[in-house]
């Protein structure tokens, strides 16, 4: 026996199911709802993909500059490879800045990165009165710091 269900909780489609307790019309809708609940419980915002939800948000990738429709509301990059290349470029510039401003050798910088991670490297740059400017994707000297005046 099959039952007509008024609407899928994810997409709103009317469907037939073997049980009255069915909530989703397909495995894809069930998985989408599960991922959405997981991302919301982790503090991440997702953008509704339901039909008729209105205008789509269009963002520009911070690495390559192409326009894209994000799945998450806090997305900055159009794809994973852009995110990885952007992070590697930032790490490379951080490495160069630390070796230029300190007396550390490449091996000492490598050991420091292995011990404290890249967040520790970024903290070291901020202690040297530098901040990472996302618009030019490079480190800048903080001239507003009162210690330098």
N, C-alpha and C positions, 0 to 999 in steps of 0.2 A: 504494500500500500504506500502511496506517496502523498505527501501533504503540500499544499500550496502555501508558501511562506510569503508574507506581505512585502518584505524588503530585506535585502542583505544589509547588515550593519556597516559594511565598509563602502559599498558602491550604490546601495539603494535599489538594486535590481530585484524584481519579483522572480522567484524560482521555486522549483519543486524539490522536496527532500524526503528521505526515508524516515525522518524523525521530526516531531514537532519542535524539538529543542534546537534545531539547526539555526545558526546565526549568519553563516556566510554562504554565498552561492558557489564559491570555488575555493580550491586550495590557495590560489594566488591571493584572493581577498583575505583569507584567513591569515596567510603569512604577512601580508601588508599591514593588517591590523596588529599582529603580534609585534612586528618591527616598530610600528608607530608607538605602541604602548611602551616598548623597551626604551626607545629614544626619549620619550617624554619622562619616563621614570629616572633616566640618567641626567635629566636637566637639559636635554637637547630639544630644540623646537623643529618640528617638521611642517612642511607646507602641505595643505590639503590637496589631494589629487582627485577628489570626487568630481564627476561630471557636473558642469554648470556651476562650479564654485567661483566663477568670475574671472577677472583678468589675472594673467600670470605675471609673477614677479620676474623681471629680467635684470640680471646683474652682469658686470664686466669682470672677467678673470683678472686677478691681480698679477698674474705672471705673463700670460700671452696677450691679454687685452680683448679676447673674443667675447661676444655676448652669449649668455647661457641662461637657461631656466633652472634654478637650483631645486633640489629635492628638500634640502634643509634650509631654514631661514637664515642660518648663520654661515652659509657657504661663502667661501672667498675665491675658490678656484673652480674652473670648469671640469677638470678631471683630476684623477690621482697623480698622473705624471706631472702635471703643472705644479701641484702642491709639493711633490718630491723635489722637482728641479728648483723651485723657489727656496725651499728649506736648505738644499745643498749650496745654493748661491749665498745664502745668508751665513751658513757655516763657514764657507770659504772666505768670505769677507771678514768674519769674526777672527778667523785664524790669522789672516794677514795683519789685521789691526793689532792683535795682541803681540805678535812677533815684532811688529814695527815699534810699538810703544814700550815694550818691556825688554828686559835683558834675557828673556827666556829663549832657549833654542827650540827648534821644531820638535825635538824629542820630549822636552819638558812640557811644551804645549800639548803634545799628544798624551802624555801621562796625566796632565791636569784634566783634559777632556775625558779620558777614560775613567778618572776618579770621580769627577763632579758632574759629568754630563754636559750637554750643550746649554742647559739653563744656568749652570755654574759659569760657563764661559761668557754668557750674555751678562750675568751679574758682574763679572770681572770688568767688562767693557763699561757698564754703568758706573762702577767705582772709579774708573779712569775718566769720568765725566763725558761719556759718549752715549748717545741714544740711537736706536735704529729707526730711520725715517722710512716708512712704508712707501711713500710716494716716489722717492728716488731709489729705493731698495739699497740703501747703503748706510753706514754709520756716520753720524754727524757729531761734532763737538758741541757740548752743551754750553753755550756762551752766556746763558742766563744764570749760571751757577754762581752764587755770591762768594764762594770760596776763591774763585778765579779773579774777582774784581779787586 
